[in-house]
Amino acid sequence: MRALLFAAALFAAGAAHAEPVTYTLDPAHTQVAFSIDRFGFNRVLGRFETVSGELVLDQANPANSSVRATVQIASVDSGNDARDEHLRGQRWLNSAAHPTMEFQSTSVRLTGERTAEVTGNLTLLGQTHPLTLNVTLNNIGPAPNNQRATAGFSATGSLNRSTFGSTGAANMIGDSVSIEIEALAQVPAN
C-alpha cells in the first residue's frame, strides 16, 4: 500500500537538477494508513508503523522518476491489540508467511502543477498487482531543522483485498480498502 506511494516529489517545482537525486523515506515522519468497512456499521482505521524506501527524483523529467517502498506487515496497528493479532494472522495479512508489502512504481503521470498519478506494482500476500495512487506534493526544499533537501507529500488510493487473495468474512468485512499516506523523504546526510 502504499506505498506506496511516495512519488509526489517526482514533480517538484524549482530549478531542474542535472542528475536525478535519491531521497530516503523518513520512517519517523511517514505514515501508511488504511480503512475498511466492518459489518456496514463503521470503518476500522489502522496504520503500519514500519515503512522504508526511497525515491529517485528527476526534476528535469518527472516521468523518469521512481519510487520503491516496503512496509513491515507485523507493524500493523489498528488501536486494538486483539484485532492486530488477528490482522497479523494467517486468515488476514499472514505476516509469518508474507512479512512485507512492497510497492515499486512503473509510471508517473503528471495531472497538475503539484499532483500526479503514480502507478506501480504492489506485492501483498505473495501476489503482485497494479496499484495507482493520487499524489500531491506538499512541499520541497531544505528542512528547517537540518537544511537537508526534503520532499513532503500526501497520497490516496484504494485496492480490493480479494484481488490479493484475502477473501475471509466477505459478507461482513468490506472488499475495498482505502489507503492514505503522509510521507517525508530526505536526501541522506553525507
N, C-alpha and C positions, 0 to 999 in steps of 0.2 A: 504494500500500500504505500503505501506511499511511497513511498516513496518516494516512493515515492517521490519523481515528485519534485526534485529540488532544482528546477531549471529556470526559475524566474529570472535569475541573474543572467541568463543566457541572452537577454535582450536589453542589457544595461545601457543607460544613457551616458553621454560623456565622450571623451576622446577615445578613439579606437586604439587598441593595443596592436602592435605589430605581430605579436605572437599570442596564441591562446594562453590563458592563465588558469592554473588549477587551484580551486578552493576546496577546503575540507569542511564538512559539516561540523558544527559545534554541538556536541551531544547535550550540553547543559542548556542550550537555547533552541533546541529543535524538538518539536512535539508532533507525533503522529497520532491522531485521534480518529475514532470511529463511532458510529451509532447504528443500531439495528432495532427493528420493531420487535416487541415482546408481547405476544398474545393479543395484539391490536389495541392494548391499553396505553402503552408508553414505549419510548425508545430507551434502550440501555446505552449508556455512554461509556466509553473506555478509551484507553490510550496505551501505547507501547513506550516504555521508559528508556529502552536502549536502542539507539539508532546511530549508524555510522555511514560514511560515504563521502563522495567527492563529486564536484562538477568541474568540467573544463569549459571555461568561458571564452568564447571567441567573439569579442565585441565587434570586430570588423565584419564578421559574417555569422550572426547568431545561429543560423540553421546548421552550422558545423559544430556547435557546442554539444556537450553530452553530460549526462548525469548517471551516477550509479549509487544506489543506497541499499543498505542491509539493515533489517530490523530483527532483533532477537525476540522470538515468539514467547519465550518464558518470561519476558519482561512485561507481559500484558497486565494492566491494572484497570479494573472496572469499578473500583471502590468497594469491593466485597470479596474477602479472602476465599470464601467457599466457591463463589462464582468463578473467580480467577483460576482456581484449581480445576474446575470443570472445563474452562476455556483452554487450559494447557493440555487437557487430557485427550485421549485417542478419539473420542466422539466429535471433538470440535477442531482445535488447531493442532493437536498431536505434536507438541513441542519435542517429545522424545525422538520421534522418527523424522521430524522436519523442524530442526531448531531455528531456522531462519526463513525470513521472507525477503526476497530480493527484487529490486527494480533496476532495469538497465534501459535507458532511453534509446529510441531508434529514430526519432524525428522531433524537430521543434518547428512549430508554425506560428509566426507572429500573428496576433489578432488585434493588436493595438499598440500604442506607444509603450505601455508597461504591462501588456498582457500577452499570453501565448498559450497554445495547446501543446503540451509535451506528451508525446506518445512513446510507449516503451513496452517491454515485456516484464510482466510481474510473475514471479515464481512463488507459489504458495501451495502448501500441502503436496509438494512434489510435482505440481503441474504448472506449466507456463502458458500464459495467455496475454493478449494485448490489453493495455490499460491506458486511457487518456486522462490527463489531469489539466484542469484550467488553472493557470498560474498567473499570479500578479506580483510584479516586482514592487516591493515596498520602498526600498532604499538601497543605494550602493555608494560606497565611499569609505574613507577612513573611519574606523570605530573611534568614538570619543575617549574610550578608556585606554586604548593601546595603539591607536593610529594604524592598525593593520587594515589592509584592504578587506572590506566586508560587504556582503550582499545579504539582504533580508527579504523574504518572500512568503507569500501565502498560496496554498494550492487546495483545490477541492476536486472531488471526483466520486465515482461510485463503482461498485462491482457487484455481480451476483455471486454469492458464495457457492451456489450449486455448480457454477462453471468450473470451480476448482475442486469439485467432488465433495463439498460439505453439504449434505442433504438431510442431516438429522433434524428431527422435530419440525419438518417443513410446514406442517399445518398449524404450528404455534409460533415459531420464530421466523421472522421475515427472511426473504432471499436477498434483498437489496441491502448492501452495506454502504453507508455514506462515509466518505473519507474527508478529513480536514487536517491540513498540515500547516504548521507555522515553523519556519526554518531560518537559521542563520548559518552562513558559511563564511569562512575567512581564509585568506592566503596564509599558509603555515608560517610561523615565525622562523627566522633564519637561524 
